[in-house]
Amino acid sequence: MRWIIGILINAILFVAIAGFFGDAFYISGFGAAVGASAILSILNILVRPILIILTLPITLVTLGLFLFVINAITLLITDRMMGSSFEIAGFGTAFLVAIILSFGNMIIQKAVFEPAKKK
């Protein structure tokens, strides 16, 4: 259940971020946002740990900030897998979207899941 809620939260964030960036970040609709969110979550399970291990020295040197680059790479992979319904203009846009998505997820996860744990 938590995984599905996370996918829906990411989809809502994708739609909101796409409205902010205009043509640099395009999503054809909410269904595409849900699909992209599902693909991104699968990539975060399968590909992201491999990328983290491969880039561990630079991640340690940058005190974890390189993880935003890894998040941008997974967003670009999602862009390639989704085709024309999910488009990111370039790495810079993917990097900014990754930062906004990370902070948005952090805030929403704290607001949704932390109060549920306290009950």
C-alpha positions as CSV (number, residue, x, y, z in Angstrom):
1,M,0.0,0.0,0.0
2,R,2.8,2.4,0.9
3,W,4.5,1.7,-2.5
4,I,1.3,2.6,-4.4
5,I,0.9,5.8,-2.3
6,G,4.5,6.7,-3.1
7,I,3.9,6.2,-6.8
8,L,0.8,8.5,-6.7
9,I,2.7,11.1,-4.7
10,N,5.5,11.0,-7.3
11,A,3.0,11.3,-10.1
12,I,1.4,14.4,-8.5
13,L,4.9,15.9,-8.1
14,F,5.7,15.1,-11.7
15,V,2.6,17.0,-12.9
16,A,3.3,19.9,-10.6
17,I,7.0,20.1,-11.7
18,A,6.0,19.8,-15.4
19,G,3.7,22.8,-15.0
20,F,6.6,24.8,-13.5
21,F,9.2,23.9,-16.1
22,G,7.0,24.2,-19.2
23,D,8.6,22.8,-22.3
24,A,11.8,21.6,-20.6
25,F,9.9,18.9,-18.7
26,Y,6.8,17.5,-20.5
27,I,4.3,14.9,-19.3
28,S,1.3,14.1,-21.6
29,G,-1.1,13.5,-18.7
30,F,-1.6,12.0,-15.3
31,G,-1.6,8.5,-16.6
32,A,1.9,9.1,-18.1
33,A,3.0,10.5,-14.8
34,V,1.8,7.4,-12.9
35,G,3.6,5.2,-15.5
36,A,6.8,7.3,-15.2
37,S,6.6,7.1,-11.5
38,A,6.2,3.4,-11.5
39,I,9.1,3.0,-13.9
40,L,11.2,5.3,-11.7
41,S,10.4,3.4,-8.6
42,I,11.5,0.1,-10.3
43,L,14.7,1.8,-11.5
44,N,15.3,3.0,-8.0
45,I,15.0,-0.6,-6.8
46,L,17.1,-2.2,-9.5
47,V,19.6,0.3,-11.0
48,R,20.1,2.9,-8.4
49,P,22.0,0.6,-5.9
50,I,24.4,-0.4,-8.6
51,L,25.1,3.2,-9.5
52,I,25.6,4.1,-5.9
53,I,28.1,1.3,-5.4
54,L,30.0,2.3,-8.6
55,T,30.2,5.9,-7.6
56,L,30.7,5.4,-3.9
57,P,34.1,7.3,-3.7
58,I,32.8,10.4,-5.3
59,T,29.6,10.2,-3.3
60,L,31.6,10.1,-0.1
61,V,33.8,13.0,-1.2
62,T,30.8,15.2,-2.0
63,L,29.1,14.2,1.2
64,G,26.2,12.5,-0.6
65,L,25.4,15.4,-3.0
66,F,26.4,13.2,-5.9
67,L,23.2,11.2,-5.2
68,F,21.3,14.0,-6.9
69,V,23.3,13.2,-10.1
70,I,22.3,9.6,-9.7
71,N,18.7,10.6,-9.3
72,A,19.0,12.7,-12.5
73,I,20.5,9.7,-14.4
74,T,17.5,7.5,-13.3
75,L,15.1,10.2,-14.5
76,L,16.9,10.3,-17.9
77,I,16.6,6.5,-18.1
78,T,12.9,6.9,-17.3
79,D,12.6,9.5,-20.0
80,R,14.1,7.0,-22.6
81,M,11.8,4.2,-21.4
82,M,8.6,6.3,-21.5
83,G,9.0,7.6,-25.0
84,S,7.2,10.8,-26.1
85,S,4.7,10.9,-23.2
86,F,7.5,11.9,-20.7
87,E,10.2,14.2,-22.0
88,I,13.1,15.9,-20.2
89,A,15.1,18.5,-22.2
90,G,18.5,17.6,-20.9
91,F,20.7,16.7,-17.9
92,G,20.4,20.1,-16.3
93,T,16.6,19.9,-16.3
94,A,16.8,16.3,-15.0
95,F,19.2,17.5,-12.2
96,L,16.8,20.3,-11.1
97,V,13.8,18.0,-11.3
98,A,15.7,15.4,-9.2
99,I,16.4,18.0,-6.5
100,I,12.8,19.3,-6.4
101,L,11.5,15.8,-6.5
102,S,13.7,14.7,-3.6
103,F,12.8,17.6,-1.4
104,G,9.1,17.3,-2.3
105,N,9.1,13.6,-1.5
106,M,10.9,14.2,1.8
107,I,8.3,16.8,2.9
108,I,5.3,14.8,1.8
109,Q,6.6,11.6,3.2
110,K,7.1,13.3,6.6
111,A,3.6,14.8,6.4
112,V,1.8,11.6,5.3
113,F,3.7,8.6,6.8
114,E,5.2,10.1,10.0
115,P,1.8,10.9,11.6
116,A,0.6,7.4,10.7
117,K,3.5,5.8,12.6
118,K,2.7,7.8,15.8
119,K,-0.9,6.5,16.0
